[in-house]
Every structure is written in C-alpha cells, then in structure tokens.
Amino acid sequence: WANIYGGIFTYHGPWNIPRVAVTDDVLLKQILTSNEYDYIKTPEASAFLRRFLGDGLLTAEGQTHRHQRKMLNPAFSVNAIRSILPLMAKPGHRLRNEW
C-alpha cells in the first residue's frame, strides 16, 4: 500500500474503523520524537492497548507519558544499549547456529 499511496495513508481496519498508516522515515521520526505530544491516541486505541499492555509508557498520554519517559530515558541511551548488546545478540547467534 505504501508503494501505491505514499508514506502516509488511511485505511479501514477491523470493524471498519478508520486507521492512519505512516511508513515514511522522516514522518515517523517527527511523530515519535519531534512532535510526539501532538498525536493523541483515540480512546478506543488506548482501551485496546491497555487490555494487552496494562498502564505504562506505551499507553500513557501527556504529562504522565513525559514523566515515565524521563525516568526510562537513561536505560535507552546509546551507552546503555551498547552495554547490553552482547547479551541481546547471544540468543540470536544460538538460534542461527541451530538452523
């Protein structure tokens, strides 16, 4: 669909609910990092996510999200990710070797 309609398009999901899909890298960066608080989840999307994920960073909005993200930011710094990369890669290497 992205090849036909471009980097952002609408479609109807399950139960004919309108959805917006974003596949363009620049737009995704803007949505997720630059203007993330301009994009609020619908009440239906929030309720759906909470059923599976509970209350947390992925379901929070506004000030609650800012607070949670600020607390978690150090764990996702370049150095923090770099330090756990070998631990994360180990199961992947094991799986590759078994195939």
GIJO-V592444 format. One record per pair of residues at least 12 apart in sequence whose C-alpha atoms are under 6 Angstrom apart, sorted by the first residue. I is the first residue (numbers start at 1). J is the second residue. D is the distance in whole Angstrom. If there is no record, write none. Layout:
I & J & D
I & J & D
//
This chain:
7 & 22 & 6
7 & 23 & 5
7 & 24 & 4
8 & 21 & 6
8 & 22 & 4
9 & 21 & 5
//
